[in-house]
Amino acid sequence: MNYSKENKFAILVTGLQRGGAEKVSSTIFNNLHNKNVYLITFLKLSSLDYKLHDYSKVLVIDNFKKKSKLIRFILDIFDLIKVIKAHKFKAIISLLPNSNIRLLITSFFIRIKTIISVRNDPKEFKSKNTFYYLLTYVLYRFASVIVYQNKYQMNFYRFSYVNRVIIPNPVSIPKNNNFKVNDKIRNIIFIGRLEHQKNPKFLIDVLIILLSFIKIKLHIFGEGTLKSNLILYVKNLKLQNNVIFHSETKNVISKLQKFDLFTFPSNYEGFPNVLIEAMSVGCPIITTPFSGGFLEDYGIHKENLFISSFDSKDYAYSILNYLNDSSLRKRISQNSRRFSLRFSESKISYKWLSLLKK
């Protein structure tokens, strides 16, 4: 396809409620809205959790009040066709399975360049969402381009005849960073959804071991289905003074700047935004060797990230070793800041724009 300056492009997202793909969608839009890039969402603007720079380029398809999911799905397809025709979009990006499926079915009825994204660990997606996985496996082969976050995802979906590229997530790099590595670690932080994937209970077990050696507090920021059970678990252990629960935060960078250590105990990840945000701040990090390909594909090693294990004792001792070596924390802090620059919003958004226009 040949594109002129007047060509219009769009980002399709099911909604912009809090989540990794939703945050990436809003970030790309905010960086490209002045490049004839629009945003199409299936939820009302009042349901959006992320601020957008140009609401005049946000198009809403609202069939959410329909009780039948099937009727809602069919109406979404018809309305999406109308929107594409009305605005004469040449290419559309989609970052989530729900919107990927809608976009690809729509492409059967109208000519459009479809750029879809595979995120997270596809093995976990397959085991937890078998029907959706089978549907995506059938439909994804019809995409114009599939964007992966790492080689692990690319090798899982073996669509060799589809144009495939790897683009990491964009991350906001703080301009005014006043973070200083403390000689002592007294307050550690976890930020994330309180779900199995993020493995938050593991940190409470780690804290129990740490309290035998040092006085320390764990601050947990996030919401999720595990929260009530975690609060009860802490109460039964009488650790209310050491484990403090907070609601989810919109100001991740500012929160990271206030704590001594960021803990990342995930079981699996596609591209962990908050991990890179912590690196951009320079906040010392200890992570588990989570699956999903990120650690291997992006050259993560002991000089820019402290990787422990899934054993709570090992993880606790890693924190203690980290605590006793301030020079190590400072060196990793400096290295991680430099490492994070490759994921700046402007650099990654330009890659998406190039893909739209290619």
HELIX and SHEET records of a PDB file:
HELIX    1   1 GLY A   20  LEU A   32  1                                  13    
HELIX    2   2 HIS A   33  LYS A   35  5                                   3    
HELIX    3   3 LEU A   45  SER A   47  5                                   3    
HELIX    4   4 TYR A   55  LYS A   57  5                                   3    
HELIX    5   5 LYS A   69  HIS A   87  1                                  19    
HELIX    6   6 PRO A   97  THR A  106  1                                  10    
HELIX    7   7 PRO A  122  LYS A  128  1                                   7    
HELIX    8   8 THR A  130  LEU A  139  1                                  10    
HELIX    9   9 TYR A  140  PHE A  142  5                                   3    
HELIX   10  10 LYS A  151  PHE A  156  1                                   6    
HELIX   11  11 HIS A  196  LYS A  198  5                                   3    
HELIX   12  12 PRO A  200  LEU A  210  1                                  11    
HELIX   13  13 LYS A  227  ASN A  236  1                                  10    
HELIX   14  14 VAL A  252  LEU A  256  1                                   5    
HELIX   15  15 ASN A  273  VAL A  281  1                                   9    
HELIX   16  16 PHE A  294  ASP A  297  1                                   4    
HELIX   17  17 SER A  312  LEU A  323  1                                  12    
HELIX   18  18 SER A  326  SER A  340  1                                  15    
HELIX   19  19 LEU A  341  PHE A  343  5                                   3    
HELIX   20  20 GLU A  345  LYS A  357  1                                  13    
SHEET    1   A 7 VAL A  58  VAL A  60  0                                        
SHEET    2   A 7 VAL A  37  THR A  41  1                                        
SHEET    3   A 7 LYS A   8  VAL A  13  1                                        
SHEET    4   A 7 PHE A  89  SER A  94  1                                        
SHEET    5   A 7 LYS A 113  SER A 117  1                                        
SHEET    6   A 7 VAL A 145  TYR A 148  1                                        
SHEET    7   A 7 ASN A 163  ILE A 166  1                                        
SHEET    1   B 6 VAL A 243  HIS A 246  0                                        
SHEET    2   B 6 LYS A 217  PHE A 221  1                                        
SHEET    3   B 6 ASN A 187  ILE A 191  1                                        
SHEET    4   B 6 LEU A 261  PHE A 264  1                                        
SHEET    5   B 6 ILE A 285  THR A 287  1                                        
SHEET    6   B 6 PHE A 306  ILE A 307  1                                        
END                                                                             
